[in-house]
Amino acid sequence: MRPLQISAETAVKLAEKLNVPLEQLMHMPQHILMKKLMELAQESKETEETKGGDES
């Protein structure tokens, strides 16, 4: 399996956000990475909705 074709800067940021080691991220299958990114986006969306609801 080939490593992901992403820049080093992007890889570091993703590894931090997903709380996985950089080496593990680079060798992660693309479909699993996409699933984790979708979960992260969903959590982020829920957090924003919660914050937005507090302001009203």
N, C-alpha and C positions, 0 to 999 in steps of 0.2 A: 504494500500500500504506500502511495506517495504521501509525503507531508502536505499539509494544507498550503495552498498558494496564496498566502496573505503576508503582508509586510510585518517586519519584526515589531514595529510600534503597535500595530493592531493586535498582534498575538499577545503582547505583554498586557495590553488593556483588557482583552478578553479573558486571559488567564486570571487576572485580578478580579474581574466581575463575576466569573463563574467559580472562583475559588478552587481552581485546579492547577497543578504544576504545569509550567510552560511546555515541557517535553510531552506530557500527556495530551495537552491541547493540540500540539502540532501533529500528533499521530492519531487523533480522534477521528473516527469515520465522519464524513461530512453530514450524513443524515442525523447522527446523534448530536453533533454540534448545532445543527439547525433546530432540533427539538429543544435543546437547552436554551438557545437564544430566544425561542418563542416563549418558553416558561419565564425567562427573565423579563421579557417585554410585558407579559401578562401581569407579573408581580409589580412591575413598575407602573403599569396602567392602574392597577387596583390601589396602589399607594397614592397616586395622583388624585384618583377619584375620592379617596378618603380625605385627603387634605382639602380638596375643593369643596367637599360637603361641610367641612368645619367652618369655612368662611361665611357661609350663608346664614 
